[in-house]
Amino acid sequence: MKPVFSLLLVMIFARSYAQNIGINATGATPHASAMLDVSSTTKGFLAPRMTTAQRTAITSPAIGLMVYDTDTNNFWFFNGVSWTQVSTGSATNYWSANGNDIFNNNSGNVGIGTNTPSEKLTVKAIGNGITHTDGTIKLTTYLGSDAAGDPAGGWLGTASNHPLYFYANGGAPRMSVLTNGNVGIGTTNPISKLSVQTPTNSFGLTHTDGTVTLETYISTGQGWIGTGSNHPLTFFTNGLQQMTITANGNVGIGTGSPANKLQIGALGTSGFNGNDIALGNGTNATGLFQSNSILQVASTTDIAFLTRSNGTGLGNLGINTATPTNQLQIGSVGSTGFNGNNLAVGNGTNATGFAQSNSFLQVASSTNIVFLPQANNGGGRVGINTSTPRAPLDVIDYVAIPNSNYDYLNYGSSLNDIQRCSPCTANVSIRAESAVYAAEFDANSDARIKNVTGMTNSEKDLETINSLRITDYTMKDKVKYGNKPFKKVIAQEVEKVYPQVISTHTDFIPNVYQLTHKVEKTADGYLLTFIKKHNLTRDAKKLKLLSKESKAMEIVDVENIPSDYQVLVKGTNITDEQLFVYGEEVDDFHTVDYEGLTTLNISATQELSKQLKAQQAAIEAQNIKITQLMATIILLKDKRPVAKRHKADKGMAKN
């Protein structure tokens, strides 16, 4: 009766709760989602047990029908098509356990998030997919784009703040990706976006198409990049070839086929091949070649150096110096102050500067200047305006100095008519400010170049010499001459007596010869103010002055003379607070032809000699007459009487 009674209770209970049934020992209500809710803490659910033959003999099994197969010792369920094993591991490749491990030996693919896996393991997910972590370091896969706006794609890396390493053969990391984005190959500490570390004397990066090979190489103390095959190395930008190194070592910039060791641009048909350096624009070219004795610079055009790109004169070029203070400087000029020249040459202590102004080339040196033509081996000559000097110094051409007084041959009247020219222009080849010292002075005096009109009047020349006054004086230019005494003639005085030896020309006189008190820049130039009177004449046109900055005399134009203490001069770049003003330019600067004076002196000396000879002859004639008179007197005395002679002799003796 107990089983029948129990079944009756179950049926009553089931009916009480309509469509779902609960089987339990507590009388708990079955779960609303289950048709049959079996619960127990001491007993299990026992499914129908049958052999494989019995299972497969079930007619029209329902989908989800489950039985326990006693032949396979596993649960089986019907999926609507076939029986499927719920297995802990079998030959049909489902997940199986092996101790603490789990594995799948299914011959098909495994899908996670997909029922159509295309690979042995296919994970279908947007965002993170596979994750490997130890709780701190996280290695993960990712599909899509991240919040930073990076492009969509497949991602593999660390999701934690740790580097990503790639390795092979279970060894050390072969490639590293740091959290800052640096990638290292052969190093776990890349210091740049891509760092490749290899042993010394080994290759690093290689790019090849099977024939051409581009490589990097590290040797002891050197880094190499180039081709490992017999091909040129080319550098390009914007898809265009910019620089090429050929297989024979020639370097080309702007050309892919350099014919010189370094070639910039195309040479065209210039023929400048085989140089050390060549520059070309496709039509013309310049080549530089170093031999054992010279550096050859050859060009199909003119050669110009333009520093700072446009030749404004602001750029300096240095040879053997990294800090040139001159436009072209060879060596160091030390503390000589030779700065701002066009060319300067120095040895670190002394220097020489070359500066070109609008009117002259200035050569200044902190030492003596010596010319050694032909290396001072004898026969060396210096020519001015001549390429074939006939003497150690040969000056060809002359400078026309106006307002000079000299004689000339007047072809306008009778032939050989010597006339006076005042003023005229003197043609001067050499001029010296002070004395010219030489063992001998030779002047042109060949009779074949002269038309002799007669002999000089030596008596008149003696009168002229006697009219000249010799003067003691010192020079006003104390800086140049100091207090050295001179004993010479004054040109203005000589002009009054013997104007033939006086010439006048343009030069500067030291009538100012003082420092300025102030230098003020104005709209019209620079106003110079002095403590003492400047002594300038009212028609002064030019001044010679010394600038501390240039350390050379300069010539400026006079704009105006406001007072005896001020003068306004033109200028564009005067920066000194004080200037030394030498004086003004005059057009009647007097010079003396001392050769003419010497000749005059010779004529006067000859006249004196003639006069002395005449006087000597007269004296000798007078002496003869005196001797004759004395003889006559003695003779007359001998003819007197004896008494008278004695008396006369006594008187003469007494006297």
SULURDA-V822521 format. One record per run of one state. SS is the DSSP state (~ for helix, > for strand, _ for the rest). FROM is the first residue (numbers start at 1). TO is the last residue. If there is no record, write none. Layout:
ss->{SS;SS}
from->{FROM;FROM}
to->{TO;TO}
This chain:
ss->{_;~;_;>;_;>;_;>;_;~;_;>;_;>;_;>;_;>;_;>;_;>;_;>;_;>;_;>;_;>;_;>;_;>;_;>;_;>;_;>;_;>;_;>;_;>;_;>;_;>;_;>;_;>;_;>;_;>;_;>;_;>;_;>;_;>;_;>;_;~;_;>;_;>;_;>;_;>;_;~;_;~;_;>;_;~;_;>;_;~;_;~;>;_;>;_;>;_;>;_;>;_;>;_;>;_;>;_;~;_;~;_}
from->{1;2;17;21;24;36;39;49;51;52;57;66;70;74;79;83;87;95;99;101;105;110;113;121;124;127;134;138;145;153;159;164;168;173;178;183;186;194;197;202;209;213;220;222;228;233;238;240;246;251;254;262;265;277;281;285;291;295;300;317;320;328;331;343;347;351;357;361;366;373;377;382;385;393;396;399;411;417;429;447;450;458;468;471;474;478;482;486;489;491;498;499;502;509;514;516;518;522;526;530;542;548;552;564;566;570;580;593;594;639;642;655}
to->{1;16;20;23;35;38;48;50;51;56;65;69;73;78;82;86;94;98;100;104;109;112;120;123;126;133;137;144;152;158;163;167;172;177;182;185;193;196;201;208;212;219;221;227;232;237;239;245;250;253;261;264;276;280;284;290;294;299;316;319;327;330;342;346;350;356;360;365;372;376;381;384;392;395;398;410;416;428;446;449;457;467;470;473;477;481;485;488;490;497;498;501;508;513;515;517;521;525;529;541;547;551;563;565;569;579;592;593;638;641;654;655}
